[in-house]
Amino acid sequence: MLVAERYEKIVSLVNERGSIRVSELSELCQVTEETIRRDLDRLERAGRLRRSHGGAVSVKETAALHPEIPYAVREITNADEKKRIALEAIKRISPKDRILLDASSTAWYMAADVPDIDLTVLTNSIKVATELSSKEKIQVISTGGILAQRSLSFVGPLAERSLDAYHVDKVFLSCKGVHLERGISESNELQARIKERMIGMADEVVLLADSSKFGVQAFTHVADLSEVDTIITDKRMPKEIIEQLEGRGIAVVTV
């Protein structure tokens, strides 16, 4: 079997089954497990599958089983709280900052209200980039990648690799769930991986999360709460949760 044929067989098997282990692929393709691991690395870089512990997962299966909430729905859900959180987050931006905004609706509210000052903004959000395009003093850098249509965001290997070229002062991001023990989580692996990468490239991590997201564990783990410096949330946040977060050294701001 030629290498190209083996690649196609691997992708076909992964898409057909949703997920498959290295040992099984090794047997089916009649090559060593080390060869399969190298194949999976190359196929992941090409965006054709996702590596998982001990095997691979279909990109199509991951997105289908754990769909994102459409942007139009997220935009109006808890909108008042998100707007207040966004305005509070803007207070933490200074001229000449290099910041990263994710593709959350709260980040979009930030983009709409941030003043036209000397800033560099990196984002994987079409909505954020478009909102900032009319502000002449703000330099906008957008990642490429696979377009996630429901969130209007770029995800996948290309989006992740493009982030490796940069380092920012602050990242402002949201998520699907915040759990005191299990940390930050997202609806699917593609979103989780790019947000994990965002957190790793910033000096300061600011989590924008209304109180409805606390106590929730979504499908895919993003990061531990120890990676977060500040959480901005709404006044409905229970006092006992705030005390536990502050006890871990996380600044909590309610608006």
JOZI-V62291 format. One record per residue. N is the residue number from 0. RES is the residue in one letter. OMEGA is omega in radians with two decimals (none if undefined). Layout:
BEGIN
n->{N:N}
res->{RES:RES}
omega->{OMEGA:OMEGA}
END
This chain:
BEGIN
n->{0:1:2:3:4:5:6:7:8:9:10:11:12:13:14:15:16:17:18:19:20:21:22:23:24:25:26:27:28:29:30:31:32:33:34:35:36:37:38:39:40:41:42:43:44:45:46:47:48:49:50:51:52:53:54:55:56:57:58:59:60:61:62:63:64:65:66:67:68:69:70:71:72:73:74:75:76:77:78:79:80:81:82:83:84:85:86:87:88:89:90:91:92:93:94:95:96:97:98:99:100:101:102:103:104:105:106:107:108:109:110:111:112:113:114:115:116:117:118:119:120:121:122:123:124:125:126:127:128:129:130:131:132:133:134:135:136:137:138:139:140:141:142:143:144:145:146:147:148:149:150:151:152:153:154:155:156:157:158:159:160:161:162:163:164:165:166:167:168:169:170:171:172:173:174:175:176:177:178:179:180:181:182:183:184:185:186:187:188:189:190:191:192:193:194:195:196:197:198:199:200:201:202:203:204:205:206:207:208:209:210:211:212:213:214:215:216:217:218:219:220:221:222:223:224:225:226:227:228:229:230:231:232:233:234:235:236:237:238:239:240:241:242:243:244:245:246:247:248:249:250:251:252:253:254}
res->{M:L:V:A:E:R:Y:E:K:I:V:S:L:V:N:E:R:G:S:I:R:V:S:E:L:S:E:L:C:Q:V:T:E:E:T:I:R:R:D:L:D:R:L:E:R:A:G:R:L:R:R:S:H:G:G:A:V:S:V:K:E:T:A:A:L:H:P:E:I:P:Y:A:V:R:E:I:T:N:A:D:E:K:K:R:I:A:L:E:A:I:K:R:I:S:P:K:D:R:I:L:L:D:A:S:S:T:A:W:Y:M:A:A:D:V:P:D:I:D:L:T:V:L:T:N:S:I:K:V:A:T:E:L:S:S:K:E:K:I:Q:V:I:S:T:G:G:I:L:A:Q:R:S:L:S:F:V:G:P:L:A:E:R:S:L:D:A:Y:H:V:D:K:V:F:L:S:C:K:G:V:H:L:E:R:G:I:S:E:S:N:E:L:Q:A:R:I:K:E:R:M:I:G:M:A:D:E:V:V:L:L:A:D:S:S:K:F:G:V:Q:A:F:T:H:V:A:D:L:S:E:V:D:T:I:I:T:D:K:R:M:P:K:E:I:I:E:Q:L:E:G:R:G:I:A:V:V:T:V}
omega->{3.10:-3.12:-3.13:3.11:3.12:3.10:-3.10:3.12:3.13:-3.13:3.13:3.14:-3.14:-3.13:-3.12:-3.04:-3.10:3.07:-3.11:-3.08:3.14:-3.09:3.14:3.10:3.12:-3.13:-3.09:-3.12:3.10:3.01:-3.10:3.09:3.11:3.08:3.12:3.13:3.10:3.10:-3.11:3.09:-3.13:-3.12:3.07:3.11:3.11:3.10:-3.04:3.05:3.08:3.05:3.01:-3.13:3.09:-3.12:-3.10:-3.13:3.10:3.05:-3.13:-3.11:-3.13:-3.11:-3.06:-3.09:-3.06:-3.06:3.06:3.03:-3.14:-3.07:-3.10:3.10:-3.14:-3.07:-3.08:3.12:-3.11:-3.03:-3.10:3.12:-3.12:3.12:3.11:3.10:-3.14:-3.14:3.10:3.13:-3.14:3.13:-3.11:3.13:3.13:3.08:3.13:3.06:2.94:-3.04:3.09:3.06:3.12:-3.06:3.12:3.09:3.10:3.07:3.09:3.06:3.06:-3.12:-3.12:-3.01:-3.12:-3.14:-3.13:-3.13:-3.11:-3.12:2.90:-3.09:3.05:-3.12:3.00:-3.07:3.05:-3.11:3.14:-3.14:3.13:-3.14:-3.10:-3.02:-3.12:-3.10:-2.91:-3.07:-3.09:3.06:-3.09:3.07:-3.12:3.04:2.91:3.07:3.10:3.13:3.00:-2.94:-3.11:-3.12:-3.08:-3.12:3.07:-3.13:3.07:-3.03:-3.13:3.10:3.14:-3.12:-3.13:3.11:-3.11:-3.10:-2.99:2.98:-3.08:3.10:-3.05:2.99:3.08:-3.08:3.07:-3.08:3.11:-3.10:3.06:-3.09:-3.06:-3.12:-3.02:3.01:-3.07:-3.13:-3.11:-3.04:3.13:-3.00:-3.13:3.11:-3.12:-3.07:-3.12:3.11:3.03:3.12:3.12:-3.12:-3.10:-3.06:-3.06:3.04:-3.09:-3.12:3.13:-3.12:-3.13:-3.01:3.06:-2.97:-3.13:-3.08:-3.10:-3.05:-3.12:3.00:3.09:-2.95:-2.97:3.13:3.10:-3.09:3.03:3.13:3.10:3.11:-3.04:3.10:-3.07:3.01:3.04:-3.06:-3.11:-3.01:3.09:3.14:3.13:-3.08:-3.08:3.10:3.10:-3.13:3.12:3.12:3.14:3.09:3.09:3.09:3.12:3.07:3.14:3.13:3.08:-3.11:none}
END
